[in-house]
């Protein structure tokens, strides 16, 4: 499954423009549609080197699905409101990309922090409704003294009180028990958030609006990627070989998709590793710190269940040596067991015992 990111923001923040800048989709503004979707490959210059080394023409890249929904206005997620229906389109997202307007507009003053609070409030209202429904479902089991239901209801009540107090679930410092109890609720305000500052020109990147946004993001342990949305959306529609001069005018060396995806990887703690050979170069994504059997399970569940060992060559070592055989001869190929933590760029071969 590709990494999934949902775009959120208030109306008029330039969310669909940013969607086009990141995906090259060329999508128009919303009419009757409730979502736009596009899947983009994760940029990785290491792939070309591996393809050349293994002399293969087949590449399976890591990918990210981006889902754009219309802007969330104040009160849109009230019971029966359209906002709750819109959020259903990004309910399964791994992370939220919150597009924040940092450019001037004649219809209203620029207020990044107010816009963030507006969206957070709508997410919390929708979450509160979800948690309340779960507590109602637990009520019968609580009345007959089911101790597991009692604990779940208490945990859900704690989270609900935090939401009512105006604290997103991601900032509540949930205990392990509370996280387990609300896991099936898939709370929107619990998802990791990456902020995108939509600016009018490169000179605005160091302006007060972006500075205020960076301070807010830093306090949450997040980060900000600045995008000249309109200009980058136009550039993204050009052939790759023609983009360079236009990006240079914006003081950029790459499209926003590269910066946004790398930031999302950092926020979610993701790393990519490779399987490679004459048949194909395949990129696999796992969480930083995952042990070898878990990473093997990304390739196939049988590999996790029957894991024996992992043969590992670091990407840099492989490129320096020029082949797997040369890397092995130089002592750069390692045999790792179940406790090995996968590293970004590992080129691996999984040894496993197929289940009978």
N, C-alpha and C positions, 0 to 999 in steps of 0.2 A: 504493500500500500504506500502511495506517495505521502510525503508530509503534507498536511492540510493547514492552510492559513485563511482566516476569515477577515475581510476588510470591514472595519466599522468607522463611524464618524458621524458628525452632525450634517444635515443638509447643507450643500454649498461649500463643503470643505475641499472639494476636488477629488473625491474618492475614486470615481470612475476614471478620471484623468490619470491618477496614480496607477490604477488597475491597468490601463493601457500602456503606461510607461514601463511597468514591470513585466507585462505579458505580451506586448506587441499585438494585442488583440484587435485594436481599432474599434472598440465597442462604442456605440452611441449612448447617450444618457438614457436612464430608465423610462420606459413607457408603461406597458402593462406587465412587463417582466418583474419578477421579484428577486432574481439573482442573475449574475453573470459568472461563468466559470471558465477557467483556462488552466492548462497544465504546462508548466515550463520546466525545462531541463536545468539541473543544478550546474552552473558553470564550474569546470574543473580542468585547468590546463594540464594536469598530470595524465589525463586520459589519452591525449594525442601521443605523448611519449610512450605510453604502454602499448598503444596500438602499433606504433612503429617498431617497438622492440619485439612484440609477438607476431607481427605481420598478419594481423587479422583485420577483417573489414567489418565485423559485427561489434557494435557497442550497445550496452544497456546502461544508460545513465540513471543516476538518482533524479527524482523529479519532485516538484512541489505543485500542489493544486491550490490555486488562488480563487476564492469565492468572494464576489462583491455583492453587497446588498444595498438597497436605498438607505439614505441617511436616517438616523434615529433622532427624532425631534422630541422635545420635552412632553411627557405624558403619553408617548406612543405605545408603551408597553402596559398601560393600565389594562385591567381585566377586559378581555375581548378586543384590545387594540391591535392595530396592524403590526406594531413593532414586534410583538411576541411571535407572530406568524413569520415575519422576516428573519428573526433570530433562529428559527428552526432550520434555516438553510445553512447555518454555520455552527450548529449544535455539536457536530462531530469534529470541529476544527481542533488541531493540536495547539494552536496559538492564535491570538488576535493581532492583526496589524491595525493599529489605531491611527488613522490619517487625521492630522490636526492642521487646520488652516492657519498659516503664518504669513499670509499675504493680505494686503488691504482690499476691502470691498466696499463699494458705496452704500450698500443696503444696511450694513451693520458694522460696528467697531470690531477690530480683531481682538479676541480674548481667548488664547489657547487654553488657559486653565479652566475657564468657565465651560468651554466646549468639552474638555475632558470630563469634568464633573457631570455634565449633562448626560453623556454617554454612559458613564459609570452608574449613574442613578437609574437609567433605563435597564441596564444589565442587572442591577440589584433588584429592581422591581420584578423583573421576569424570574429571577432566581428565587425570590421570596415566594412567589406563587408556586413554583416547583416544589420547594421545601414544604410549604404548607400542605400541598396535596399528598406528599409522602407521609407527613405526620398524621393526616386523616386516614391514610391506608393502614397505618400502624395501630390506630386507636383500638380496634377490636382485640388485637393480640395483647396490647398493653392492659386492657381491662381484665383479661383472664390470667394476667401475671406472667406472661412470657418474658423472661429476663433479658433475652436478646433484643426483643422489640422495645422493652423499657429503655435499654441502653441506647439503642438507635434513636428512639424518640427524644431522649435527653440530649444526645449529640446534635440532632437536627434542630432542636430548640435553641441550643447555644449558637449555632450558625445563623439561624433565623433572627435571633436578637441582634447579632452583629450586623446583619443586612439592614434591619430596621434602624440601627444606629448610624447607618451610612458608611459602613466599612465593607469594601468588596471582599469576597471570600478569600482571594489571594493574599490579602493583607491582614487576615485575622489570626495568623499564627496557629492554624488548626492543629490539634493533636492528631496522632496516628489514628486513634479511635474515631475522631470526628471526620477525618478524611475518608476512612473506610465507610462510615455511615452515610455520607453524602455522595459517594463515588457514583452510584447509579443515577444521581440527579444531573450529572454532567453540567455543573454550574458554569454559566457564562463568565461570571465575575471571578471565577477561580482560575481561568485560563491564563497562561503567561501572555504578557502584552509587550509588543514592540511598537514604539512610536515612530511615525513618519511625519516630518515637518514638511508640509507642502508650501514652498516659497515661490515668489515670483521671479527672482533672479539670484545668481550666486552671491551678490553682495548682501542679500538678506540672511544668508546662512549664519552670519555672526551678529545678527540684529537682536534686539531685546526680546522679541517673541520666541525665537528659537532658544535663547539663553534661558528664559523662564521654563520652557518645555524641557530642556536638558536638566535643569535643577529638579523638576518634578520627577522625571524619569530616573535620575540618579537616586533619589530618595526611595524609590520603589525597587532599586536594583535592576533597572532596565536601561535601555539606551535609545538614542534618537538617530534616525537616518534622514538627512535632508535631501529633498528631491525638488528640482524645478519641474513640476509635474507637466505643465503644458508643453514646454520645450522638449523634455525628454520623451513625452508621448509621440511627438512628431518625429523625433530622431529615430525612435524605435521602429518606425515603419520603413526606414530607409534600408537598402541592402547593407550588410555588415561592413563591406569594404568602403562604403561611403560615409560612415558615421564619424570617423575619427576627427575631421576638422570641426564638425559641429559640436562634438563633445568637448573638444579643446577650447572652443569659445566659452563654454560654461565652466572651464577649469576642471574638467573631468577626463579620466582616462578609460572609463567603463560606464556601461549603462547602470541604471539604478537596480536592475534585477540582481546584479552581482552583489551589490552592497546590502540589499534587503535580505537576500537569502543567507549571506554569511552572518548577518546580525541575528536572523532567526535561528540559525544553527547554534550560535553562541548562547542565545537566550534559552534554548531548549537543551543545550548540552549534547549536541549531536556530533558524531564523527562518521567519516566514510572510510570503508576499507574495500579491497578489491579481490576478486578472483579473476585470473587471467590465463589465457592459453591461446592456441591456434584457432580455436572455435570462436572465442569472444573475450572481450574485456567487459566485466560486469561490476558495477558499483553497488555497494550495499551500505545501508545507513543503520547505525545503532547508537545507543546513548553512551556518552563518555563514561568509562568506568564499568561498562558491561563486561562480564567475564566471557572467556572463549566459547563455552557451550551456548550461552545466550546469543552471541554473535553468530555462531553456526546455525542457530535456529532461525535467523533471518533468511538464510538460504533455503533451508528445509527443516521442518520439525523433526524428521528422522535423524538429522545430523545432531540436533541438540540431545535427543533421547539416547542416541547411541554413541555420543562423543567419546573419542579415545585421546586424540591429541590434535594440535594445530601446528602446521609448518608455517613459519612466518619469515618474510623478508621485508624489511622497511623499504618503502618506495625509494628513498634517496640512495640506499645501499644498492638496490637493484639497478637503478639507472647508472650509478657510478661503475658497477661491475659489468654491466652490459648484457647479462643473461643470468638465469637462475643457476645454471651450472657453475658459472664463474663466481656468483655470490656464495654458493655452497662451498666451493674450493677455498674462498677467502674467509670462511668462517662466519659469514654474514647471515646464513640461514639458521634459524633457531627452531627447536622443538619445544612447544609450550603445552602445558597441561591445563587442567580445569580452572585453576586460579589465575590464569593469565588475563590481564585486562587489555582489551583490544585498543590499539592506538590508531589515530588518524593516519591513513596512508599505508597501513599494513597490506601487503600482498600475501594472501593465505591459501593454503591447501588444507582441507579438513579431512582427517582420518576418523572414520566412525564405523560402528558395527550396525548394519541395517537390522531393524527389528524383525523378528520371525513371526 
